[in-house]
Amino acid sequence: MPHYYEENDLERFNEIGKYRPDLYHNFMNYYQGVMSAGALSVREKALIALAVAHAVQCPYCIDAYTRGSLEAGSNLEEMTEAIHVASAIRGGATLIHGIQAVNAAAKITL
C-alpha cells in the first residue's frame, strides 16, 4: 500500500530544480557551504542536522542525516544523544509557551 512518505523520493530531490533551476542552484550552493567544514566539523554539522530533522519531523531528512552522521564517523550512541537534545529543547519550548496561557488567562475575566 503506498503512503505519503516514499523513501525513494529522497533520491529525486534534484527534480525540485526543474522549473526554477536558478533558485535550486542558489539553495544548493548555500546548503553546501553551510554543511562544509568550518568552525564546526562535517561530523558535528551532521549530528546537528539529525537532531533538527527529528525536531521538524522530516522523514527524508532523518534518512539523509542518519546516513550522513554514520558516514561522518558518528555512532548510534552519539546520534541518539543528539536526538534527545532536540527532544529536550522542543519539550522545553512547549513548556515555556505555557506562560502565554497563564498570561492570557490573567487578562480574561469571566
Secondary structure as GFF3:
##gff-version 3
##sequence-region A 1 110
A	DSSP	three_ten_helix	7	17	.	.	.	ID=ss1
A	DSSP	alpha_helix	21	35	.	.	.	ID=ss2
A	DSSP	alpha_helix	42	55	.	.	.	ID=ss3
A	DSSP	alpha_helix	59	71	.	.	.	ID=ss4
A	DSSP	alpha_helix	76	96	.	.	.	ID=ss5
A	DSSP	alpha_helix	98	107	.	.	.	ID=ss6
###
